[in-house]
Amino acid sequence: MIHPDLMLFALDDTREFGEKVGRHLGVELCPHEERAFEDGEHKSRPLVNVRGRDVFVVQSLHSDARQSVNDKLCRLLFFIGALKDASAACVTAIVPYLGYARKDQKSKARDPVTTRYVAGLFEAVGTDHVITLDVHNIAAYQNAFRCRTDHLGANKLFVSHFASLLRDEEIAVVSPDAGGIKRAEDFRQRLSRALARPVASAFAEKHRSEGIVTGELIVGDVQGKCAIIVDDLIGTGTTIARTVKACGGLGARRIYAAASHGLFVGSAAQVLADDALVQVVVTDTVPPFRLPKGKVRDKLILLDSAALFAQAIAHSHSGESISELLAG
């Protein structure tokens, strides 16, 4: 697809992903400047005229060795503000991984609802539209923003991968907690249609308090089956590891994990090293730079999500419905 009248920017720390999106669209990234000052402040600006144009800006909000989540959020907000001040007609934030999306409700007295505060920041600088992939709680995301939002899903990518890999296997799709059942059920139904046969379902018990995860009960039959654990993200890996252990204890033949975002923080490389876990499948919204060489890195499969975002941008730019991308 080629959209010569579309303007696509990617901030420096997400440039590689932005270039992939641009290749799918058939457009080059527009030039911009990011300048750091000695005291830690910075400025960013487009280096081309954006007046009256439909502009898309790519920035994934995860920390890395160079910048924190806060740094990347601040840079994105300031750049969007600069685009609006330069009279861009519409600015869409393409955020492959949306930071702070997990803190979407009060779970303790006087807790912040950070998702809503972040939404307010995007709106304050004039953001017209936000597109992201598989947030923790879709309803909370949609309700937090007053500007337009769209939410893409990685289940299509996972179905394509596992339908080919496990074509002749008996499969059970497992949600690692009750909150993820809807996501896992969507994947199960898609996979069942792709394979033209039934796929079983199960979910694991999970309790979290003060960062400690407990619960080992599995509801559903995984015995003798290839179990695919489906979640929105892998952080420390403890949720996946707990579910792997529970599935293995109930006689699952092989166990796979699929998550939209692979953060792999803390001791994830050790936590997920269990030989019972055959494969870890994530998208490229967060580069797996935290995983050293070893067991987990060797069984990691990275799926390209750039085409999904390119399709969403194309649909948005041409006035087509992005919801069509979520069907099928």
C-alpha positions as CSV (number, residue, x, y, z in Angstrom):
1,M,0.0,0.0,0.0
2,I,1.3,3.5,-0.8
3,H,0.1,6.7,0.8
4,P,2.2,9.6,-0.4
5,D,0.0,12.2,1.3
6,L,0.3,10.6,4.7
7,M,3.0,11.9,7.2
8,L,4.7,9.4,9.4
9,F,7.1,10.2,12.2
10,A,8.9,7.8,14.6
11,L,10.8,9.1,17.6
12,D,14.4,8.0,17.8
13,D,13.9,5.1,20.3
14,T,11.2,3.5,18.2
15,R,12.7,4.4,14.8
16,E,13.3,0.7,13.8
17,F,9.7,-0.2,14.4
18,G,8.5,3.0,12.7
19,E,10.6,2.1,9.6
20,K,8.9,-1.3,9.5
21,V,5.5,0.4,9.6
22,G,6.6,2.8,6.9
23,R,7.7,-0.1,4.6
24,H,4.3,-1.7,4.9
25,L,2.7,1.7,4.0
26,G,5.1,2.5,1.2
27,V,6.2,5.8,2.8
28,E,9.4,7.1,4.3
29,L,9.6,8.4,7.8
30,C,9.5,12.2,7.9
31,P,12.6,14.0,9.3
32,H,12.5,15.4,12.8
33,E,14.9,16.7,15.4
34,E,15.4,15.5,19.0
35,R,17.9,17.6,20.9
36,A,19.0,17.0,24.5
37,F,20.3,19.8,26.7
38,E,23.0,19.5,29.4
39,D,20.5,19.7,32.3
40,G,18.5,16.8,31.1
41,E,15.8,18.8,29.3
42,H,15.1,18.3,25.6
43,K,13.2,19.6,22.6
44,S,11.8,17.8,19.5
45,R,10.3,19.3,16.4
46,P,9.3,18.2,12.9
47,L,11.7,19.3,10.2
48,V,9.0,19.5,7.5
49,N,5.8,21.5,7.0
50,V,2.9,19.7,8.7
51,R,0.2,22.4,8.2
52,G,-3.2,20.9,7.5
53,R,-1.8,17.4,7.2
54,D,-2.8,14.0,8.6
55,V,0.2,13.1,10.9
56,F,1.0,9.8,12.6
57,V,3.7,9.5,15.3
58,V,5.2,6.2,16.5
59,Q,6.5,5.8,20.0
60,S,6.4,2.6,22.2
61,L,6.3,3.4,25.9
62,H,8.6,0.9,27.5
63,S,11.8,1.7,29.4
64,D,15.3,0.7,28.0
65,A,18.9,1.4,28.8
66,R,18.6,4.9,27.3
67,Q,15.3,6.2,28.4
68,S,12.6,5.5,31.0
69,V,8.9,5.2,30.3
70,N,8.5,8.7,31.7
71,D,11.2,10.0,29.3
72,K,9.5,8.4,26.3
73,L,6.1,9.6,27.3
74,C,7.3,13.2,27.8
75,R,9.1,13.2,24.5
76,L,6.0,11.9,22.7
77,L,3.7,14.4,24.3
78,F,6.0,17.4,23.6
79,F,6.4,16.3,20.0
80,I,2.6,16.0,19.5
81,G,2.3,19.4,21.1
82,A,4.8,20.8,18.6
83,L,2.9,19.2,15.7
84,K,-0.4,20.8,16.8
85,D,1.3,24.2,17.3
86,A,2.6,23.8,13.7
87,S,-1.0,23.5,12.6
88,A,-1.2,19.7,11.8
89,A,-4.8,19.0,11.0
90,C,-4.9,15.6,12.9
91,V,-2.3,13.9,15.0
92,T,-2.5,10.2,15.8
93,A,-0.3,8.6,18.4
94,I,0.8,5.1,17.4
95,V,1.8,3.5,20.7
96,P,2.7,-0.2,20.2
97,Y,3.1,-0.7,23.9
98,L,1.1,1.8,26.1
99,G,2.9,2.3,29.5
100,Y,0.8,2.8,32.7
101,A,-2.1,0.8,31.2
102,R,-2.1,-1.7,34.0
103,K,-2.9,0.7,36.7
104,D,-6.5,1.2,35.6
105,Q,-8.5,1.1,38.8
106,K,-8.1,1.6,42.6
107,S,-7.1,-1.6,44.3
108,K,-6.1,0.0,47.6
109,A,-7.1,3.1,49.6
110,R,-6.0,6.3,47.9
111,D,-4.6,4.5,44.9
112,P,-4.0,6.4,41.7
113,V,-5.9,5.6,38.5
114,T,-2.8,6.2,36.3
115,T,-4.4,5.2,33.0
116,R,-6.8,8.1,33.3
117,Y,-4.1,10.6,34.2
118,V,-2.0,9.5,31.1
119,A,-5.1,9.9,28.9
120,G,-5.4,13.5,30.3
121,L,-1.8,14.2,29.3
122,F,-2.4,13.1,25.7
123,E,-5.5,15.2,25.5
124,A,-3.8,18.2,27.0
125,V,-1.3,18.5,24.1
126,G,-4.1,18.1,21.5
127,T,-3.8,14.4,20.5
128,D,-6.7,13.6,18.2
129,H,-6.4,9.8,18.1
130,V,-4.5,7.0,19.9
131,I,-3.9,3.5,18.5
132,T,-2.3,0.8,20.6
133,L,-2.1,-3.0,20.8
134,D,-3.6,-5.2,23.5
135,V,-3.9,-3.1,26.6
136,H,-4.5,-4.9,29.9
137,N,-8.1,-3.7,30.2
138,I,-9.8,-2.6,27.0
139,A,-12.8,-1.0,28.7
140,A,-10.6,1.0,31.1
141,Y,-8.5,2.2,28.1
142,Q,-11.6,3.2,26.1
143,N,-13.2,5.0,29.0
144,A,-10.1,6.9,30.1
145,F,-9.7,8.8,26.8
146,R,-12.0,11.4,25.5
147,C,-10.2,11.7,22.2
148,R,-10.6,8.9,19.6
149,T,-9.0,5.5,20.5
150,D,-8.5,2.3,18.6
151,H,-7.3,-1.0,20.0
152,L,-5.6,-3.7,17.9
153,G,-5.2,-7.3,18.9
154,A,-2.4,-9.8,18.4
155,N,-4.6,-12.8,18.3
156,K,-4.5,-12.9,14.5
157,L,-0.8,-13.2,14.6
158,F,-0.9,-15.9,17.2
159,V,-3.4,-17.9,15.3
160,S,-1.3,-17.8,12.1
161,H,1.7,-19.1,14.1
162,F,0.0,-21.8,16.1
163,A,-2.3,-23.1,13.4
164,S,0.8,-23.9,11.3
165,L,2.8,-25.2,14.2
166,L,0.1,-27.4,15.8
167,R,-2.0,-28.4,12.9
168,D,-2.5,-32.0,13.9
169,E,-2.3,-31.6,17.6
170,E,-5.0,-31.7,20.3
171,I,-4.9,-28.2,21.8
172,A,-6.1,-26.4,25.0
173,V,-6.0,-22.6,25.2
174,V,-5.3,-21.5,28.8
175,S,-6.0,-18.1,30.4
176,P,-3.6,-17.6,33.3
177,D,-6.3,-15.8,35.3
178,A,-10.0,-15.1,35.2
179,G,-9.5,-11.6,33.9
180,G,-7.9,-12.8,30.7
181,I,-10.6,-15.3,29.8
182,K,-12.2,-13.0,27.2
183,R,-8.8,-12.6,25.4
184,A,-8.1,-16.3,25.5
185,E,-11.6,-17.2,24.4
186,D,-11.2,-14.9,21.4
187,F,-8.0,-16.6,20.5
188,R,-9.5,-20.1,21.0
189,Q,-12.4,-19.4,18.7
190,R,-10.1,-17.9,16.0
191,L,-7.8,-20.9,16.3
192,S,-10.7,-23.4,16.1
193,R,-12.0,-21.7,12.9
194,A,-8.5,-21.8,11.4
195,L,-8.0,-25.5,12.2
196,A,-11.7,-26.3,11.4
197,R,-12.0,-28.4,14.6
198,P,-12.7,-27.9,18.3
199,V,-10.0,-26.4,20.6
200,A,-10.4,-26.9,24.4
201,S,-10.3,-24.1,26.9
202,A,-9.1,-23.7,30.5
203,F,-8.2,-21.0,33.0
204,A,-5.9,-20.8,36.0
205,E,-6.6,-19.5,39.5
206,K,-4.6,-16.4,40.3
207,H,-4.4,-14.1,43.3
208,R,-2.0,-11.1,43.6
209,S,-1.3,-9.1,46.7
210,E,1.7,-6.8,47.3
211,G,3.3,-8.1,44.1
212,I,3.0,-11.8,45.2
213,V,1.2,-14.1,42.8
214,T,-0.5,-17.3,44.2
215,G,-3.0,-19.9,43.1
216,E,-2.4,-23.2,41.3
217,L,-5.9,-24.5,40.4
218,I,-6.6,-25.1,36.7
219,V,-10.3,-25.2,35.6
220,G,-10.5,-27.2,32.3
221,D,-8.9,-30.3,30.8
222,V,-5.3,-30.0,29.6
223,Q,-4.3,-33.7,30.0
224,G,-2.5,-35.0,26.9
225,K,-3.0,-31.7,25.1
226,C,-0.7,-29.0,23.8
227,A,-1.5,-26.1,26.2
228,I,-1.2,-22.6,24.9
229,I,-1.1,-20.0,27.7
230,V,-2.4,-16.6,26.3
231,D,-1.8,-13.3,28.1
232,D,-1.5,-9.6,27.3
233,L,2.1,-9.3,28.6
234,I,5.0,-11.1,30.2
235,G,6.6,-9.0,33.0
236,T,8.6,-10.9,35.5
237,G,7.3,-14.2,34.1
238,T,5.8,-15.4,37.4
239,T,2.2,-15.7,36.1
240,I,3.3,-17.7,33.1
241,A,5.7,-19.9,35.1
242,R,2.9,-20.6,37.7
243,T,0.5,-21.6,34.9
244,V,3.1,-23.8,33.2
245,K,3.7,-25.7,36.4
246,A,0.0,-26.2,37.0
247,C,-0.6,-27.4,33.4
248,G,2.4,-29.7,33.6
249,G,1.1,-31.2,36.9
250,L,-2.2,-32.0,35.1
251,G,-0.5,-33.9,32.3
252,A,-0.3,-31.3,29.5
253,R,1.9,-32.9,26.7
254,R,3.6,-29.7,25.6
255,I,3.2,-26.1,26.9
256,Y,3.5,-22.8,25.0
257,A,3.2,-19.2,26.1
258,A,1.9,-16.4,23.9
259,A,1.8,-12.7,25.0
260,S,1.3,-9.5,23.1
261,H,4.1,-7.7,24.9
262,G,7.4,-9.2,26.2
263,L,8.8,-6.9,28.9
264,F,10.9,-9.7,30.5
265,V,11.8,-7.6,33.6
266,G,13.6,-8.7,36.8
267,S,14.5,-12.4,36.8
268,A,12.2,-13.4,33.9
269,A,15.1,-15.2,32.1
270,Q,15.4,-17.6,35.1
271,V,11.7,-17.8,36.0
272,L,10.8,-18.9,32.4
273,A,13.7,-21.3,32.0
274,D,11.5,-24.4,32.8
275,D,12.1,-27.1,30.2
276,A,8.3,-27.8,30.3
277,L,7.8,-24.4,28.5
278,V,8.6,-25.3,24.9
279,Q,8.1,-21.9,23.3
280,V,7.5,-18.2,24.2
281,V,5.8,-16.2,21.5
282,V,5.6,-12.4,21.7
283,T,5.2,-9.5,19.3
284,D,7.8,-6.9,18.6
285,T,6.1,-4.0,20.4
286,V,8.9,-4.2,22.9
287,P,12.3,-5.5,21.7
288,P,13.6,-8.4,23.8
289,F,16.8,-6.7,24.8
290,R,16.5,-7.8,28.5
291,L,16.8,-11.5,27.6
292,P,20.4,-12.7,27.6
293,K,21.5,-15.7,25.5
294,G,20.2,-18.9,27.0
295,K,17.2,-21.1,27.4
296,V,14.5,-18.5,27.2
297,R,16.1,-16.5,24.3
298,D,16.5,-19.8,22.4
299,K,12.8,-20.6,22.6
300,L,11.6,-17.0,22.0
301,I,9.6,-16.4,18.8
302,L,9.1,-12.7,17.8
303,L,6.1,-11.9,15.6
304,D,6.0,-8.8,13.5
305,S,3.1,-6.5,14.5
306,A,4.1,-3.5,12.2
307,A,1.7,-4.7,9.5
308,L,-1.2,-4.4,11.9
309,F,-0.3,-0.8,12.7
310,A,0.2,0.0,9.0
311,Q,-3.2,-1.3,8.2
312,A,-4.7,0.7,11.0
313,I,-3.0,3.9,9.8
314,A,-4.1,3.3,6.3
315,H,-7.7,2.7,7.4
316,S,-7.7,5.8,9.6
317,H,-6.1,8.0,6.9
318,S,-8.7,6.9,4.3
319,G,-11.7,7.1,6.6
320,E,-12.3,3.4,6.7
321,S,-13.3,1.5,9.8
322,I,-10.4,0.1,11.9
323,S,-12.8,-2.3,13.6
324,E,-12.7,-4.4,10.3
325,L,-9.2,-5.3,11.2
326,L,-10.3,-6.9,14.4
327,A,-12.8,-9.3,12.8
328,G,-12.0,-12.7,11.4
